[in-house]
Amino acid sequence: MMKLTQITRANALAAAFLLGASLLAGCGAGSASAPAGEEAAVQASGEDSYGTVTIQNGDRTVTFTEMPQKVLCCHLYAAENMVMLGLEDYIAGKNIPTNPAEKPLDELKDRFEGIEEIERSHENAVALGTDLVIGQVSAFKDTGWGSYEQFESKGINCLTITGTIVQDETVEHVYQDIENLGKIFKVEDRAAALIADIQAQIDEVQEAVKDVAEEDKVKVFVLDTFNGNEIYTTSSGLESNLIELAGGINCTRGMADSRWFNTSVETLVETNPDIIIINDYGSVTVEEKLEFINSNPALRDVPAVKNQAYLTIPLVAVMQDVRAASACKTFAQYFYPECFR
C-alpha cells in the first residue's frame, strides 16, 4: 500500500490553530466594529501619541507616523500573520487565492469572511484606499500590484515580507515579520507571545529528534512541480530550513544560487532520497506528481519511491507565516515516528 501522508488544515496544523484561538480570545479581537485594546487607545488620543515607527525592510527604511488603517495583504500568509495578532479589522483587502490549496487556517476561516478579496492590479490597490501594502518582493513589480515608487508617490507605505528579500530565508525571518507588525500596530506583547510560542514548538521538535545520529538522518527531496523531464525543487529557503530543523537533510541544498531551481530526473536518482515531499498547489495536481514519479522506471530503485515514502503538504504551509511550527513538527513526525511515540 502506498505510504502517502497529507497535511490537512484540520489536523496537522492544530498547534497553530490553538495558538491563534487563544491569542485572539485573550486579545478580545472578535470585535468587528473597532480595534481592540492598545490600538483603540492610540487612536483615541490622536496621532501624536503614536510617535514614529521605523522598520528596516531590506535596503529600504519604512517610516510610520500614524497607525495604518487600511492594509492590503497581497498574499494569504501576510493576512494570516495579521489575523493571528488580532489585527483583522485593519485588513481592507487580500489577494484572490491563486490555487485551491491556498485557504486560511480552518480555525481562522470565520475571521476571513469579512475580508474582501481583490483582483491583482495597481488600480485596484489604490481604489481600496489602502495606506499600507504588505507582500512578497514579487508583489512590488509593475506586473504585480505596483512598484514601490508607484505606491510611495501616492503616500502609500510598502512592507516587504522579509524572507523574500534575503538570500536564504529561515524561520527567523518569519519572527521578524511578526515583530514588525507588532511595532507598527503597537501590539508588541502579542507579537512576542506568538513568536515565543512558535519557537517553543520548534524547540520541542528539535528536542525530540536530537539523538538522531548524523549518519541516520533521512535524505529529503522536495518535488515542487515538474514539466517533462524537468523538476522544480528547492536549494534554500524556509522549506529547506524547516526540513533541517526537523532533523532531515535537503538533498538539493546549495545546488543553485537561486532559492528554487529547475533540475532533472537524473538529480533525483543521484541524490537517492529516503523521502519525497510533494508541494500541493497550482494546476499540476498531487495525483499527477505521483504518477510522474511512480511511472518512471529510472526512479524505481530510489528508496523513497521503492518504499512509497511521500509526504504531501500544501505549499502555503511552508511559506512566510505562523504555520512554520506545525509544518516543522509534521516533517519530524514523518521522518522519525519512533521519536514521537
C-alpha positions in Angstrom: 0.0 0.0 0.0 1.3 3.5 -0.9 2.6 5.4 2.2 1.1 8.8 1.4 0.6 11.3 4.1 -1.1 14.5 3.5 -1.1 17.5 5.8 -4.6 18.9 6.2 -5.6 22.2 7.7 -7.7 20.4 10.2 -5.2 18.2 11.9 -1.5 18.7 11.1 -1.7 22.4 11.8 -3.6 22.0 15.1 -0.9 23.6 17.2 -1.0 26.8 15.2 -4.8 26.8 15.3 -4.9 26.5 19.1 -2.3 29.3 19.4 -4.3 31.6 17.1 -7.5 30.9 19.0 -6.0 31.5 22.4 -4.2 34.7 21.4 -7.3 36.1 19.7 -9.6 35.2 22.6 -7.1 36.8 25.0 -6.9 39.9 23.0 -10.6 40.4 22.6 -10.1 40.5 18.8 -13.6 39.4 17.9 -14.8 43.0 17.7 -15.8 43.8 14.1 -16.5 47.5 14.8 -13.4 48.8 16.4 -9.7 47.8 17.0 -9.2 46.4 20.5 -7.1 47.4 23.5 -4.0 49.4 22.9 -4.8 50.3 19.2 -8.0 52.0 20.3 -6.2 53.9 23.0 -3.6 55.1 20.4 -6.3 56.3 18.1 -8.4 57.9 20.8 -5.5 60.1 22.0 -4.5 61.3 18.5 -1.7 60.6 16.1 0.9 62.4 18.3 0.8 59.6 20.8 1.6 57.1 18.1 5.1 58.6 17.6 7.4 57.4 14.9 7.9 53.7 14.0 10.8 52.9 11.7 11.2 49.5 10.1 14.4 48.4 8.3 13.0 46.4 5.4 15.9 45.0 3.5 17.7 48.0 2.0 14.5 50.2 2.4 13.6 52.1 5.5 9.8 52.3 6.1 8.6 55.1 8.4 5.2 55.3 10.1 4.0 58.4 11.8 0.4 57.1 12.3 -1.1 53.7 12.5 -2.2 52.2 9.1 -6.0 51.9 8.9 -6.4 50.1 5.5 -4.0 47.3 4.8 -3.8 45.4 1.5 -2.3 41.9 2.1 -1.0 40.7 -1.3 -0.6 37.1 0.0 -2.5 34.8 2.4 0.4 34.5 4.7 0.6 38.2 5.3 -3.1 38.2 6.2 -2.8 35.2 8.4 0.0 36.9 10.4 -2.2 39.9 11.0 -5.3 37.9 11.9 -3.2 35.8 14.4 -2.3 39.1 16.1 -5.9 40.2 16.3 -5.5 42.8 13.5 -8.1 41.7 11.0 -10.1 44.9 11.4 -7.2 46.7 9.7 -7.2 44.5 6.6 -9.1 46.3 3.8 -8.4 43.5 1.3 -6.3 40.5 0.4 -5.4 38.7 -2.8 -7.7 36.3 -4.6 -6.4 32.8 -4.0 -4.1 31.6 -6.6 -4.7 27.9 -6.2 -7.2 25.5 -4.4 -4.7 24.8 -1.6 -4.5 28.4 -0.7 -7.1 28.6 2.1 -7.0 30.2 5.5 -6.4 28.0 8.5 -9.7 26.4 9.5 -9.6 28.0 12.9 -9.2 31.4 11.3 -11.7 30.9 8.5 -14.5 32.8 10.2 -12.3 35.8 10.7 -11.5 36.0 7.0 -15.2 36.1 5.9 -15.4 39.9 6.1 -12.1 40.5 4.3 -12.6 41.5 0.7 -10.7 39.6 -2.0 -9.1 41.9 -4.6 -8.0 41.1 -8.1 -4.4 42.0 -8.5 -3.8 45.3 -10.1 -2.3 48.6 -9.1 -5.6 50.4 -9.8 -7.5 48.1 -7.5 -5.0 48.5 -4.7 -5.2 52.3 -4.9 -9.1 52.2 -5.2 -9.2 50.2 -2.0 -8.0 53.3 -0.2 -5.1 51.4 1.3 -2.4 53.1 3.3 -0.1 50.1 3.7 0.6 47.2 1.3 2.2 44.0 2.6 3.6 41.4 0.2 6.4 39.4 -1.2 9.1 41.2 -3.1 7.4 39.9 -6.3 4.2 41.9 -5.4 6.0 45.2 -5.9 6.6 45.0 -9.6 4.9 46.8 -12.4 3.5 43.5 -13.4 2.2 42.8 -9.9 0.4 45.1 -7.5 2.7 48.0 -8.4 6.2 49.2 -7.8 7.4 50.8 -4.5 7.8 54.1 -6.4 4.2 53.9 -7.7 2.8 53.3 -4.2 5.0 55.8 -2.4 4.3 58.5 -4.9 0.7 58.2 -3.6 1.6 58.3 0.0 1.1 54.5 0.5 3.7 52.6 2.5 5.1 49.3 1.4 6.2 46.5 3.7 8.0 43.5 2.0 7.9 40.0 3.6 11.4 39.7 5.0 12.0 36.1 3.8 11.6 37.2 0.2 14.4 39.8 0.3 17.1 37.8 1.9 19.4 35.3 0.3 18.4 32.3 2.4 15.1 32.5 4.3 14.7 30.8 7.7 12.1 30.8 10.4 13.9 33.7 12.0 12.6 35.9 9.1 9.0 34.8 10.0 9.7 36.0 13.5 11.0 39.3 12.0 7.7 39.9 10.1 5.6 39.2 13.2 7.8 41.5 15.3 7.5 44.3 12.6 3.7 44.0 12.7 3.8 44.3 16.5 5.8 47.5 16.3 3.6 49.1 13.5 0.3 48.3 15.2 1.5 48.7 18.8 0.9 45.1 19.8 4.4 44.2 20.7 3.3 41.9 23.6 1.1 39.9 21.3 3.8 39.6 18.7 6.3 38.5 21.4 3.9 35.9 22.7 3.2 34.5 19.2 7.0 34.3 18.4 7.7 32.6 21.7 5.0 30.0 21.1 6.3 29.2 17.6 9.9 29.0 19.0 8.7 26.7 21.8 7.0 24.3 19.4 10.1 24.1 17.2 12.3 23.6 20.3 10.1 20.7 21.2 10.6 19.2 17.8 14.4 19.6 18.0 14.4 18.1 21.5 12.5 15.0 20.2 15.0 14.4 17.3 18.2 15.4 19.0 19.5 11.9 19.4 19.2 11.0 15.7 22.8 10.4 14.6 24.1 12.3 11.6 24.6 9.1 9.6 20.9 8.2 10.3 19.4 11.4 9.2 16.8 11.0 6.4 17.6 12.5 3.0 14.7 14.5 1.6 13.9 15.7 -1.9 11.2 18.4 -2.5 9.2 17.9 -5.6 7.5 21.3 -6.1 6.4 20.6 -9.6 7.5 19.2 -12.9 7.5 19.8 -16.6 8.5 17.0 -18.9 11.8 15.7 -17.5 12.4 18.9 -15.5 11.8 19.0 -11.8 11.4 22.2 -9.9 12.9 22.0 -6.4 14.5 24.0 -3.6 18.1 24.9 -3.0 17.5 27.0 0.1 14.8 29.0 1.9 12.1 28.3 4.5 11.0 24.8 3.4 14.6 23.7 3.4 15.2 25.3 6.8 12.1 23.5 8.3 13.3 20.2 6.9 16.7 20.7 8.6 15.1 21.9 11.9 13.1 18.7 11.8 16.3 16.7 11.6 16.3 15.9 7.9 18.7 16.7 5.1 17.6 18.6 2.0 19.2 16.6 -0.8 19.4 19.6 -3.1 20.7 22.2 -0.5 23.1 24.6 -2.2 22.7 23.1 -5.7 21.8 26.5 -7.2 22.4 30.2 -6.3 18.6 30.8 -6.5 16.2 29.6 -3.9 14.2 27.5 -6.3 15.6 25.9 -9.5 14.9 23.5 -12.3 16.8 20.2 -12.4 16.2 16.8 -13.9 15.1 13.3 -13.0 18.7 12.4 -13.0 19.3 14.6 -10.0 16.5 12.8 -8.2 18.2 9.5 -9.0 21.7 10.7 -8.0 20.5 12.2 -4.6 18.8 9.0 -3.8 16.4 10.4 -1.2 14.6 8.4 1.6 11.6 10.7 1.4 10.0 12.9 -1.2 8.0 15.9 -0.1 5.3 16.9 -2.6 4.2 20.5 -2.6 0.4 20.8 -3.2 -0.6 23.9 -5.3 -1.2 25.1 -8.8 -2.5 23.4 -11.9 -0.4 20.2 -11.6 -2.2 18.0 -9.1 -0.7 15.8 -6.4 -2.0 12.8 -8.4 -0.2 13.9 -11.5 3.0 14.4 -9.5 2.7 10.9 -8.0 2.1 9.4 -11.5 5.2 11.2 -12.7 7.3 9.6 -10.0 5.8 6.2 -10.0 5.7 5.7 -13.7 9.3 6.5 -14.4 11.4 3.3 -14.5 14.6 5.3 -13.8 13.2 6.0 -10.3 12.1 2.6 -9.2 15.3 1.9 -7.1 15.2 5.3 -5.3 14.4 4.4 -1.6 11.6 7.0 -1.4 10.0 5.5 -4.5 10.6 1.9 -3.6 9.0 2.5 -0.1 6.4 4.9 -1.4 7.6 7.4 1.2 5.7 10.5 0.1 4.7 13.4 2.2 2.2 15.9 0.7 2.0 19.4 2.1 0.1 22.5 0.9 2.7 25.0 -0.3 1.1 27.7 1.9 2.1 25.7 5.0 5.8 26.3 4.3 5.5 30.0 3.3 6.2 33.1 5.4 3.8 32.8 8.4 2.7 31.2 11.6 2.3 27.7 10.1 6.0 27.1 10.2 5.9 25.4 13.6 3.3 22.9 12.8 4.9 22.2 9.4 8.2 21.5 11.1 6.6 19.1 13.6 4.8 17.3 10.8 8.1 16.8 8.9 9.8 15.5 12.0 6.9 13.1 12.9 7.1 11.7 9.4 10.9 11.5 9.3 11.2 9.9 12.7 7.9 8.5 14.0 9.8 6.5 16.7 10.9 9.8 18.3 7.2 10.7 19.0 5.8 7.5 20.4 
